[in-house]
């Protein structure tokens, strides 16, 4: 579920329309799952994803829909 959410909903570099790139965000799934399972709040989760986007991917700012993605991820674990 987290993998699908990162691919379909997060997609900060806009590649989810390319089937060949379906594994583009797989390296982030484990870290996101760890945060969710450890009880991290929305702020921590948002900070981590924003860090990935700006530092790891080199984007100038986090995606505009990041808060929606965080809410969806938190809902997966009942928060």
C-alpha atoms as a printed R data frame, in Angstrom:
   type eleno elety resid chain resno      x      y       z
1  ATOM     1    CA   UNK     A     1  0.000  0.000   0.000
2  ATOM     2    CA   UNK     A     2  2.779  2.464   0.868
3  ATOM     3    CA   UNK     A     3  4.561  1.649  -2.388
4  ATOM     4    CA   UNK     A     4  1.398  2.359  -4.351
5  ATOM     5    CA   UNK     A     5  0.750  5.610  -2.470
6  ATOM     6    CA   UNK     A     6  4.266  6.876  -3.136
7  ATOM     7    CA   UNK     A     7  3.972  5.948  -6.799
8  ATOM     8    CA   UNK     A     8  0.433  7.099  -7.487
9  ATOM     9    CA   UNK     A     9 -0.121  9.920  -5.004
10 ATOM    10    CA   UNK     A    10  3.274 11.361  -4.076
11 ATOM    11    CA   UNK     A    11  5.212 11.157  -7.384
12 ATOM    12    CA   UNK     A    12  7.204 14.394  -6.907
13 ATOM    13    CA   UNK     A    13  9.094 14.020 -10.191
14 ATOM    14    CA   UNK     A    14  6.041 13.131 -12.261
15 ATOM    15    CA   UNK     A    15  6.943  9.706 -13.614
16 ATOM    16    CA   UNK     A    16  3.889  7.658 -12.665
17 ATOM    17    CA   UNK     A    17  2.642  7.732 -16.228
18 ATOM    18    CA   UNK     A    18  5.697  5.671 -17.305
19 ATOM    19    CA   UNK     A    19  5.192  1.971 -16.542
20 ATOM    20    CA   UNK     A    20  8.952  1.437 -16.877
21 ATOM    21    CA   UNK     A    21  9.532  3.667 -13.837
22 ATOM    22    CA   UNK     A    22  7.222  1.830 -11.427
23 ATOM    23    CA   UNK     A    23 10.118  1.136  -9.068
24 ATOM    24    CA   UNK     A    24 11.275  4.772  -8.963
25 ATOM    25    CA   UNK     A    25 10.288  5.329  -5.328
26 ATOM    26    CA   UNK     A    26 10.853  1.812  -3.981
27 ATOM    27    CA   UNK     A    27 13.980  2.834  -2.087
28 ATOM    28    CA   UNK     A    28 11.844  5.128   0.102
29 ATOM    29    CA   UNK     A    29  9.186  2.565   1.045
30 ATOM    30    CA   UNK     A    30 11.136  1.009   3.923
31 ATOM    31    CA   UNK     A    31 11.881  4.353   5.551
32 ATOM    32    CA   UNK     A    32  8.301  5.541   5.250
33 ATOM    33    CA   UNK     A    33  7.013  2.256   6.670
34 ATOM    34    CA   UNK     A    34  9.456  2.518   9.575
35 ATOM    35    CA   UNK     A    35  8.222  6.002  10.382
36 ATOM    36    CA   UNK     A    36  4.602  4.928  10.203
37 ATOM    37    CA   UNK     A    37  5.131  1.839  12.344
38 ATOM    38    CA   UNK     A    38  7.155  3.743  14.931
39 ATOM    39    CA   UNK     A    39  4.271  6.146  15.498
40 ATOM    40    CA   UNK     A    40  5.745  9.175  13.756
41 ATOM    41    CA   UNK     A    41  3.309 12.037  13.425
42 ATOM    42    CA   UNK     A    42  2.373 13.916  10.279
43 ATOM    43    CA   UNK     A    43  5.009 16.561  10.881
44 ATOM    44    CA   UNK     A    44  7.840 14.009  10.985
45 ATOM    45    CA   UNK     A    45  6.542 12.179   7.955
46 ATOM    46    CA   UNK     A    46  6.135 15.406   6.007
47 ATOM    47    CA   UNK     A    47  9.636 16.537   6.965
48 ATOM    48    CA   UNK     A    48 11.116 13.245   5.772
49 ATOM    49    CA   UNK     A    49  9.345 13.306   2.423
50 ATOM    50    CA   UNK     A    50 10.167 16.993   1.924
51 ATOM    51    CA   UNK     A    51 13.826 16.223   2.692
52 ATOM    52    CA   UNK     A    52 13.836 13.434   0.110
53 ATOM    53    CA   UNK     A    53 12.343 15.788  -2.466
54 ATOM    54    CA   UNK     A    54 14.596 18.771  -1.865
55 ATOM    55    CA   UNK     A    55 17.887 17.186  -0.807
56 ATOM    56    CA   UNK     A    56 17.714 13.721  -2.327
57 ATOM    57    CA   UNK     A    57 16.003 14.622  -5.581
58 ATOM    58    CA   UNK     A    58 17.221 18.194  -5.843
59 ATOM    59    CA   UNK     A    59 13.779 19.761  -6.260
60 ATOM    60    CA   UNK     A    60 13.513 23.433  -5.328
61 ATOM    61    CA   UNK     A    61 10.586 22.887  -2.957
62 ATOM    62    CA   UNK     A    62  8.335 20.073  -1.726
63 ATOM    63    CA   UNK     A    63  5.411 19.095  -3.931
64 ATOM    64    CA   UNK     A    64  2.225 21.085  -3.433
65 ATOM    65    CA   UNK     A    65  0.165 18.017  -2.500
66 ATOM    66    CA   UNK     A    66  2.532 16.689   0.177
67 ATOM    67    CA   UNK     A    67  0.061 17.238   3.030
68 ATOM    68    CA   UNK     A    68 -2.555 15.149   1.208
69 ATOM    69    CA   UNK     A    69 -0.035 12.339   0.753
70 ATOM    70    CA   UNK     A    70  0.907 12.456   4.443
71 ATOM    71    CA   UNK     A    71 -2.771 12.255   5.456
72 ATOM    72    CA   UNK     A    72 -3.263  9.256   3.195
73 ATOM    73    CA   UNK     A    73 -0.186  7.485   4.590
74 ATOM    74    CA   UNK     A    74 -1.263  8.136   8.175
75 ATOM    75    CA   UNK     A    75 -4.742  6.809   7.409
76 ATOM    76    CA   UNK     A    76 -3.152  3.527   6.320
77 ATOM    77    CA   UNK     A    77 -2.102  2.951   9.923
78 ATOM    78    CA   UNK     A    78 -5.276  4.307  11.472
79 ATOM    79    CA   UNK     A    79 -4.080  7.798  12.325
